Amino acid sequence: MLRFVAILGTVFLLSGCAKSVMKIQGFDGSTVDPVMQQQFATECNGRAATAGANVAYSGSALARALEQDQVQRAAFEGCMAEKGLKVTWEKA
Protein backbone atom coordinates (compact mmCIF):
# COMPACT_ATOMS: atom_id res chain seq x y z
CA MET A 1 0.00 0.00 0.00
CA LEU A 2 2.80 2.41 0.88
CA ARG A 3 4.51 1.67 -2.42
CA PHE A 4 1.28 2.49 -4.27
CA VAL A 5 1.01 5.79 -2.38
CA ALA A 6 4.62 6.63 -3.26
CA ILE A 7 4.05 5.87 -6.93
CA LEU A 8 0.81 7.82 -6.93
CA GLY A 9 2.53 10.75 -5.24
CA THR A 10 5.31 10.75 -7.79
CA VAL A 11 2.77 10.69 -10.61
CA PHE A 12 0.95 13.67 -9.11
CA LEU A 13 4.23 15.50 -8.57
CA LEU A 14 5.36 14.91 -12.12
CA SER A 15 1.96 15.56 -13.67
CA GLY A 16 1.96 19.07 -12.26
CA CYS A 17 5.20 19.82 -14.08
CA ALA A 18 4.61 17.97 -17.31
CA LYS A 19 5.47 21.07 -19.32
CA SER A 20 8.53 21.96 -17.28
CA VAL A 21 11.93 20.51 -16.47
CA MET A 22 13.20 20.16 -12.91
CA LYS A 23 16.66 21.59 -12.34
CA ILE A 24 18.52 20.76 -9.13
CA GLN A 25 21.65 22.56 -8.03
CA GLY A 26 23.33 23.79 -4.86
CA PHE A 27 22.22 27.12 -3.43
CA ASP A 28 25.58 28.54 -4.47
CA GLY A 29 24.99 27.42 -8.08
CA SER A 30 27.28 24.41 -7.84
CA THR A 31 26.49 21.14 -9.56
CA VAL A 32 25.53 18.09 -7.53
CA ASP A 33 26.90 14.57 -7.73
CA PRO A 34 24.28 12.60 -9.73
CA VAL A 35 24.33 9.68 -7.29
CA MET A 36 23.70 11.95 -4.30
CA GLN A 37 21.05 13.85 -6.24
CA GLN A 38 19.20 10.60 -6.98
CA GLN A 39 19.47 9.48 -3.37
CA PHE A 40 18.11 12.79 -2.09
CA ALA A 41 15.36 12.87 -4.73
CA THR A 42 14.23 9.36 -3.77
CA GLU A 43 14.03 10.27 -0.08
CA CYS A 44 12.24 13.55 -0.83
CA ASN A 45 9.76 11.84 -3.16
CA GLY A 46 8.82 9.60 -0.24
CA ARG A 47 8.29 12.60 2.01
CA ALA A 48 6.24 14.29 -0.70
CA ALA A 49 4.04 11.20 -1.11
CA THR A 50 3.46 11.07 2.64
CA ALA A 51 2.57 14.76 2.74
CA GLY A 52 0.16 14.34 -0.18
CA ALA A 53 -1.55 11.41 1.51
CA ASN A 54 -2.27 13.61 4.53
CA VAL A 55 -4.36 16.10 2.53
CA ALA A 56 -7.89 15.99 3.91
CA TYR A 57 -10.84 14.92 1.78
CA SER A 58 -12.93 18.02 1.22
CA GLY A 59 -14.75 19.29 -1.83
CA SER A 60 -14.32 17.61 -5.18
CA ALA A 61 -11.74 15.04 -6.21
CA LEU A 62 -10.20 17.55 -8.62
CA ALA A 63 -9.74 20.14 -5.87
CA ARG A 64 -8.09 17.53 -3.65
CA ALA A 65 -5.78 16.41 -6.48
CA LEU A 66 -4.69 19.99 -7.11
CA GLU A 67 -4.10 20.59 -3.42
CA GLN A 68 -2.15 17.33 -3.16
CA ASP A 69 0.05 18.43 -6.05
CA GLN A 70 0.83 21.74 -4.35
CA VAL A 71 1.50 20.08 -1.00
CA GLN A 72 3.73 17.44 -2.58
CA ARG A 73 5.73 19.98 -4.55
CA ALA A 74 6.26 22.11 -1.44
CA ALA A 75 7.29 19.06 0.61
CA PHE A 76 9.72 17.92 -2.11
CA GLU A 77 11.30 21.36 -2.48
CA GLY A 78 11.51 21.78 1.31
CA CYS A 79 13.18 18.40 1.72
CA MET A 80 15.69 19.19 -1.00
CA ALA A 81 16.39 22.56 0.66
CA GLU A 82 17.18 20.70 3.89
CA LYS A 83 19.82 18.84 1.88
CA GLY A 84 21.26 22.13 0.60
CA LEU A 85 19.79 21.83 -2.89
CA LYS A 86 17.65 24.32 -4.78
CA VAL A 87 14.91 23.00 -7.06
CA THR A 88 13.78 25.19 -9.93
CA TRP A 89 11.29 24.47 -12.70
CA GLU A 90 12.11 25.64 -16.20
CA LYS A 91 9.79 25.58 -19.20
CA ALA A 92 10.65 22.77 -21.58
C-alpha positions as CSV (number, residue, x, y, z in Angstrom):
1,M,0.0,0.0,0.0
2,L,2.8,2.4,0.9
3,R,4.5,1.7,-2.4
4,F,1.3,2.5,-4.3
5,V,1.0,5.8,-2.4
6,A,4.6,6.6,-3.3
7,I,4.0,5.9,-6.9
8,L,0.8,7.8,-6.9
9,G,2.5,10.8,-5.2
10,T,5.3,10.7,-7.8
11,V,2.8,10.7,-10.6
12,F,1.0,13.7,-9.1
13,L,4.2,15.5,-8.6
14,L,5.4,14.9,-12.1
15,S,2.0,15.6,-13.7
16,G,2.0,19.1,-12.3
17,C,5.2,19.8,-14.1
18,A,4.6,18.0,-17.3
19,K,5.5,21.1,-19.3
20,S,8.5,22.0,-17.3
21,V,11.9,20.5,-16.5
22,M,13.2,20.2,-12.9
23,K,16.7,21.6,-12.3
24,I,18.5,20.8,-9.1
25,Q,21.7,22.6,-8.0
26,G,23.3,23.8,-4.9
27,F,22.2,27.1,-3.4
28,D,25.6,28.5,-4.5
29,G,25.0,27.4,-8.1
30,S,27.3,24.4,-7.8
31,T,26.5,21.1,-9.6
32,V,25.5,18.1,-7.5
33,D,26.9,14.6,-7.7
34,P,24.3,12.6,-9.7
35,V,24.3,9.7,-7.3
36,M,23.7,11.9,-4.3
37,Q,21.0,13.8,-6.2
38,Q,19.2,10.6,-7.0
39,Q,19.5,9.5,-3.4
40,F,18.1,12.8,-2.1
41,A,15.4,12.9,-4.7
42,T,14.2,9.4,-3.8
43,E,14.0,10.3,-0.1
44,C,12.2,13.5,-0.8
45,N,9.8,11.8,-3.2
46,G,8.8,9.6,-0.2
47,R,8.3,12.6,2.0
48,A,6.2,14.3,-0.7
49,A,4.0,11.2,-1.1
50,T,3.5,11.1,2.6
51,A,2.6,14.8,2.7
52,G,0.2,14.3,-0.2
53,A,-1.5,11.4,1.5
54,N,-2.3,13.6,4.5
55,V,-4.4,16.1,2.5
56,A,-7.9,16.0,3.9
57,Y,-10.8,14.9,1.8
58,S,-12.9,18.0,1.2
59,G,-14.7,19.3,-1.8
60,S,-14.3,17.6,-5.2
61,A,-11.7,15.0,-6.2
62,L,-10.2,17.5,-8.6
63,A,-9.7,20.1,-5.9
64,R,-8.1,17.5,-3.7
65,A,-5.8,16.4,-6.5
66,L,-4.7,20.0,-7.1
67,E,-4.1,20.6,-3.4
68,Q,-2.1,17.3,-3.2
69,D,0.1,18.4,-6.1
70,Q,0.8,21.7,-4.4
71,V,1.5,20.1,-1.0
72,Q,3.7,17.4,-2.6
73,R,5.7,20.0,-4.6
74,A,6.3,22.1,-1.4
75,A,7.3,19.1,0.6
76,F,9.7,17.9,-2.1
77,E,11.3,21.4,-2.5
78,G,11.5,21.8,1.3
79,C,13.2,18.4,1.7
80,M,15.7,19.2,-1.0
81,A,16.4,22.6,0.7
82,E,17.2,20.7,3.9
83,K,19.8,18.8,1.9
84,G,21.3,22.1,0.6
85,L,19.8,21.8,-2.9
86,K,17.7,24.3,-4.8
87,V,14.9,23.0,-7.1
88,T,13.8,25.2,-9.9
89,W,11.3,24.5,-12.7
90,E,12.1,25.6,-16.2
91,K,9.8,25.6,-19.2
92,A,10.6,22.8,-21.6
